Amino acid sequence: MGHVLRIAIVDPDDATRGALKSTLLGLDTVWLEAECSRYAFFSDVVTQTNPDVGLINLDSDPDAGVKLVEKMAHTHPEVALLVTSSSTDGSLILRSMRAGAKEFLTQPMKPEELAAAVHRIARSKFGASNSRGQSGCKVITVAGATGGVGATSLAVNLGCALASNPSNSVVLVDLDLAVGDADVFLDTIPEYTLSDVAQNVSRLDFTLLKRSLTKHSSGLYLLPRPVALEDARHISTDDLQRMFGLLKATFTHLIIDTSKSYTKLDMFAMEMATDILMVTQLDLPCLRNVVRLMMAFGQTEGLKDKLRVIVNRVGHGTGQISVRKAQDTLGHEIYWQLPNDYRVMVEVRNNGVPLIEQAPKAMITQSIGQLAAALNGEDGTAGENEPASKKASWLGLWSSSKSSKTSDVGSAD
């Protein structure tokens, strides 16, 4: 999860101190080391507990609070000072920053704003290698060139592969509001859905949001599509922005499985993505759709640059278009190739068990695991700019022993 920041807070007001504590406890990147109700005692508390961050609410006495910031900056320069106040007075903000505050946040404080400030402090204190805040949460939006190409299967199993790493915390949002079935792939009956969260978006905090998610045995968290079709109409891009902001502040990876309609919500999910995985197959209708979609993406700045073409079911039948010809047709590099493993995929889908649990040794499972590592930029995997032909070094072996491998996978795992 990266470096956990130890925080001590001081706020003479019991109510606002309680609210600050609640928000901090919802962040998995912080540890509440100590709390204090008197400005005069805070320096001693910091000396005894040695936190990374001191959070000072100025509202009870702004002058005394600023003096405390100045004193702390002098006596405890190793402690990053985060100041908060309901006042938006420019002179108070300036005095606080000059006194030594690293960040100034206005009350009422949004949880995602606090999370972002904590991430910035972690980045400055510990550097990129030790802080998740360097790049923040990685947002992976999974889309399909058409229905039935395996986009949801990839989204679910990629999420489970990422979640198997204890350093990651991963959430999957099913944005196919009409016929999404990520919950079926995981054999779960969620208590809350995307529409439930959207209806309460104005009062969402970390704790409430996490309670609304369903946690799978793999470690993957899920926020499924609405139960009723009509509920989808009440979800807006503003709702998604608020939800995604909180999820990004809470998790290391946010995976979004879009619909095949490329609605306003789908396009919003792509705009905020770190990577867009476009799942296709090696047939003319799919490739033609990818070309059309890339033309549409080109109209939004930066969207096409994030596109990663994922070819699924490679080796399925003799009539497939070759990878080389597909790349020529698309005018775009194929980022990853996933082997055809029909029997295994039918089993995991019908059993509601992810690949990593049902068939950990299968070629398709191994390939998705390698894809997860590559998207994370981890050592031992192909780099982002390396040709797909080099990344899929397993492909020749798999193709040459296709029938035996498929049979073995189906029975052994």
N, C-alpha and C positions, 0 to 999 in steps of 0.2 A: 504493500500500500504506500510505500514511500516513508519518509521520516515523519513521525508523529510529534507534533508540537505540543509542549506542555505550557498551559496558559493559567495565569493567575488574574482574577478580576477584582476590581474595587468599585463599589457603587453603594452609597449610603441608603438608597431607596430600595426597600425589600422587593417591591413589585417589579421594578425594571431589572434588578439584579437576578430575580427568578427567571424572567423572560430571557435574559442573556444566557443564563445557565442552561435553560432548555434548548436554546438554539445551538449552543456549543456542544451539548451532549448528543445532538443529532449528527454531528460531523465525525466521520471515522478517522479524520486526519489530525484530530486534536485530543488532548487529555487535559481535563480540568484539574489542575494541580492544587489550586487553593482559591478561596474567595474571601473577601474582606469588606466590612461595612463602614470602615472609617479611613479617610485619606491619611490621617496621621499614623496609622498602623501599617500601611501598605508596604512601606520600605522594609520594615522588619519581616513582614510575611515573605517578601521576595528574597530577602537574605536567607531565610530559613528553608525555602522551597526551591530556589534557583530555577525558576521557569524560563522558557524560551521567549515568551510573550507576556507583556503586562497590558491588560485591557482596562482602561480608565474611563468611566462615565462621568462627564463634567457637570451634569444637570443640577446636582444638589448644591454645588458651589463652584461656578466656573473659574473664579479667580484662584481658589484653593486647588482646584484640579489642575490648572495650568502650572501653578507653582510645583505641584507634585510631579508633573511631567518633566519640568526642568531639573528638579532634584534627582529624579530617577535616571535621567539621561546622563547626569554627572556621576552618580554613585554606582549605577548598574548599567554601564554602556553596552554590556553583552545582551541585555534584555530589550527586545524590540517592543516599542510602545505603540499600542493601537488605541486611539481615542474616539469616543462616541459622544454625541450630544443631540438633543432635539432642536438645538439652535442652528440656524443656517447663516448666522452672522459672519460675514467674511472676515472681520477683524479677529473673532474668536478662533476661527479656523487657522488664520495666519499666525496668531500667537502660539497656538498649539504646535504647529509645524516648526516654527522657529525654536520652540522650547525643546524639541527633540522627538515629536511624534512621527512615526513612519507612515501611519494611515489615519485618516479622519473619516468616520462614517456617521451619517445622519440618522437619528431615531425618528420614527420606528424603523428599525433595521431589517431589511429583507435578508433571509437566510443565505441566499445565493451571493449577496454582496459581502456578507461576512466571510463566506467560504472563499470568495475570490481574493479578499484582503489577506486571509490566512495563507492562501497559496502563494501570493506575492511575497509575503514575509518569509515563508519557507524557502522560496527560490533565492531570495537575497541572503538568507542566513546559511543555507546548507548547499546551495548550488543545484544545478540541473540533475546531477547524478543521484541525489538523495531526496529530491522533492518531486512529487507528482505534479506540482504546479508548473513545471517547465512547459509542458504542452497541455496541461489540464487533462480532462477526460477525452479519450479517443472516441469519436462518434462514427460508427460504421453503418451506413444506410445501404440496405440490400434491396435491389430492384430486379425485376425480371423483364426480359425482352418480350415475353408473352406469358400467358398462363401455362402452368404445368412444366416449367423448365427446371424446377427445383429450388426456387429462390427461398421459400420458407424453410425447406429442409436445410439449406445452407445456413440461413440465419440462426436457426435453433441449434444446429450442431456446432457451428462456429462459436456461438455463445457458450455452449457447454465446454468446448475445448478451451476457450479462454478462462472460464471459471474454474477449470481444473488446476490452474496455476494459483497457489495460495497468495501470490502477490497481487492478484487481480480481484476486483469486485465488479460483476457484470450484470447488467439489466437489459432485458429484451422488451421492446415495445412493439406490439402488433398493431400496425397502422392500416392494415387492410380491414377497414371498418365494416364492410359488408359480409365478407366470407372468410375472414382470417381464421386460421386454425392452428396457431402456435400452441395453444393450450392442449389440443388433441395430440400433437407430436410429443408433448411432455406428460400426457395422461393426468392432467390436473383439472380440478373444478374450482376456479378462482372465486373468492368471495367478493372481490371488487374488480371493476373493469375501467377502461379508459374513460368512459362517460361518467362514472362515479367520481373519479378524480377531477375531471373537468368541471363538474358541477360544484365542487368545493375548492376550486383553484384559488379563490381570493383569500382563503384562510389556510392554505397549505403551508406546512413547515416540514423539516426533515423527518420528524417522528411520525407525523400523520401520513406522509407520503410512503415511508417504508412499511408502515402497517397495511397500506393498500396493495402492496405487491405480494405475489405468491412466490415462495422460494422452493425451487426444485432440489431434489437430493444431490444433483450435480453441483449445486452452489449457485446456479443461474437464477436470477430474479426475473419474474414475468409480470408485465402489465398488459392484459389481453384486450382484444377488441370488445365493443359493447355487445350485450346479449341481444337487445332488440335493434332491428334495422333503423327504426326512427330515431334512436338515441344518437346516431352518428351525426345527424344534422346540427346538433347543439355543440359540437366541438369545433373551435375556431383556431386559427393560427396563434392568436394571443394566448389561448389556453395552452397550446403546445409550447410556446415560448417559455411560459412560466414553469410548466412541468419539466421540460427539458433542462431548464436552467438549474432546477433543484436536483435533478438526476445527475447532471454533469458535476455538480458540487459534491455529490455523495458517492458516485461510482467511478472506477477507473475506465470502464468501457460502457458505452451506450450503443446498443444495436437496435436499429429500426427496420422492421420488415414492412415495406410499403405495399400498396395495392398495385394492380396492373393498369389502373385508370389514369395515373399521373395527375391526380387532383392537386388542388392548391395546397392541401396538407402534405401530400407526398413531395411536392416540389420544395416546400419549406424545409422538410426533413433533409432533402438533398443539399440545400443551400447551407445548412448548418453542419453538414457532415465533414469529417476529416477525410474519409474515403467513401466513394460510392462504388459498390460492387454490382456490376451489371451482369446478371446471370443469363447465359444464352446457350444454345446448342449449335452443332455444326450442320445446320440445314438452312436453306435459302430464306424461308419466311422469317426465321429468328434473326439471321444476320441483317436482312433488309430492315427489320424493326430497329436493330441497334443503330444502323446508319441514320435512320429517321430521328431516333432519340438523341443521337449525338449532335445532329443539326439543331435540334431544339435546345439542347444544353448550351450550345455555342452562343445562344442569345443572352445568356446570363453569365456575367463575368466570373471567371474562376471555376465554374461548374464542371466544364469538360476536363479541366486539369486534374480534377479529383477522381475521374472515372477510371475504374479498374475492371477490365472485361474478364469475366470468369466463364470458361467454357465447361459445361457440365456434360456428363455421360460420354466422355471421349472413349472411342472404341466400340460404340454401340452400332453394330451393323456395318455392312460394306459400302453403303451408299452415302456415307458421310462426306462432307466437304473436308478437305485437308486443312490442318491448322495453318499451314503457310498460305493457302489460297484464301482462307478466312481473314487472315491478317491483311492480305492485299485488298480484299473486298472492303474491309472496314477502314483501312488506312489508319489503323490504330493497333498498338501492340496488345496481344493477349497476355494478360497478367498471370493467369493461373489456369491449369487444366485439372479437372476432377474426373477420375475414371468412372466408367459405367459399372455399377455393382448392384444390379437390379434386385437380386434376391435379398441381399442384406438390407437395402433401403425399404423394400416392402415389409420385411420383418420389423424393423424399428418403427416404421410408421404405424403398422397395425398393433404393435405392442405398446406404443406410447413410451418407448425407451430410447434415449439418445444413443448415437453410435458409440460414444466413448464408454458407455456402460454395456451395451448389447454386443458390440463387435469391436473391441479395442484394437485387434490386430488386423482388421480388414484394411485393404488398400485405400478405400474411400475415407476411412477414419484417419489413417496416417496422413493422407493428403490434406484433409481439412486441418489437422493439427499443425502441419507444416505451414499452411496458409495463415493460421492464427499467429504463428511465430513470425512469419515474414511481415505481416501487417504491424506487428509490434516492433519490428526492426531488431529482433533478437539474433545473437550470434549463432552461427551454425545453420542459418537459413539463407535462402537466396535474397539478395538485396533487391530493393524496390525497382531499380532500373535494369536489373539483369533480365535478359530475354527469357520468355516463358519456356523455350526449348531447353534451357539449362536448368530451370527450376524443376521441371517435371522429369528428372532423370529416372524416376521409377517407371515412366510410361512405356519405354521399350520392353522392359522386363514383364510388365503387366500385360501388354498386348501380346507378347509371344507365348504367354501361358494363360491366356484369358479363361479358357474353359475350366482348367484345373483350379485356378485361383478362386474363381467364383464359387465353384463347388465346395472347396475347402472352407472358405469364409462362411458360407451358409450353414455348415454343419458344426464347425469347430467353435464358433463364438456364440 
